[in-house]
Amino acid sequence: MGVESIKEKVRQLKQSKDGKVLVKNFAYLSLLQIIEYVFPLITIPYLARVIGVDGYGKIAFAFSVIVYFQTFVDWGFSYTAVRDIAKNKENREIVSKIFSNVMFSKILLFGFATIVFAILVTFVPLLNENQEILWFTFLIIPGYILFPDWLFQAMEEMKYITLMNFFSKLIFTILIFVAVKEKSDYVIEPLLNSIGMIVCGVTATIYALKKFGLRFTNSTLSEILHTIKNSTNIFIANFLPNMYSNFSVILLGIYCGPIANGLYFAGKKFLDIMVQFNTVLSRTFFPFLARRIDKHNMFVKISGLITIILCSVLFFGADLLVDIFYTEKFLDSVPVIRILSFSFFFLSVSKIYGTNYLVLKNKDKLYRNIIAISSLCGFIFSWFAIINWGYIGAATTSAFALGIMGTLTFVYSKRI
């Protein structure tokens, strides 16, 4: 189908009631993601000059460790809770029960994660050497727990958290310029980020309860465990990619040092930005497709066109991106960006046919198995690639694993 046909589909959708909700939420989600990444783009040139490649590498290492715990605490609720609430959003009692069960489940998981994290930081030498920045980065997890963006997404009301996030990021950005003055101040960046997330999370939770007329209900241990069990397949699907993605950064730090990590992290920053723009579309359509899965083909065409455009920006604009945002010390990040453009393509395919189709068709187990296979392949490949090719190997690992994931997701969704 050509571009004109896609435009016509979009025009028809915009004129419907559901279409107006989709357009509104897409606009606010887009603004939210712009806020998430425009403010960091403002600080990138400053941080690159002050803390250097080495400091960037240490921040990347800490973040890659914490992502394991953040994914553990989230446990897939950002998808299953949205799916369940979207189907019952007119019933405040049911929504309150789901909201309470999810929040208490996250608190229980966070308590367990904190104990495990403290033990690892104390007894693992590599983590113990970097415990200050690790603990500062770990503090972002309570902020994510308290920030119920999944609830606003399910209720298809995104404008409120957009405003909250804007003021949080604005304050954080100003504080970066005020507080980070020399190379050793690299530890301040994750601390300020964590504090900002916690403040924003508390505000968002209080507002959500009032806005949607919700209340915390008594959740029994059996209800909490049942909630966790129902999201287990999605948790596994979210957690397993860390076997190659964040593990690659850790492995890169061990074998090649913080400078190699800094070069890879600098290139990956632009992939993350493109992924977030793509996620805007995915998250906008997710609650809508939970009710209208028959409209998935339209979503494929719209998302596919955007994916091709963003892939082209990454591949052909890599030199320009590094010239604008980094110093000459980061020029070796250019091939990283180009390789990761292929990662972005296959990740988009996985979201289109996995998250926004298989999950909505309650094929959680199938989706989990696809993720498991691709992640295991990526994990095995990462050892060879990183040890032999360094940061280029880390980028190649990402493209390799996501290539398998995107291909399998597409093939099995078509069979359904």
Disulfide bonds with the S-S distance in Angstrom:
none
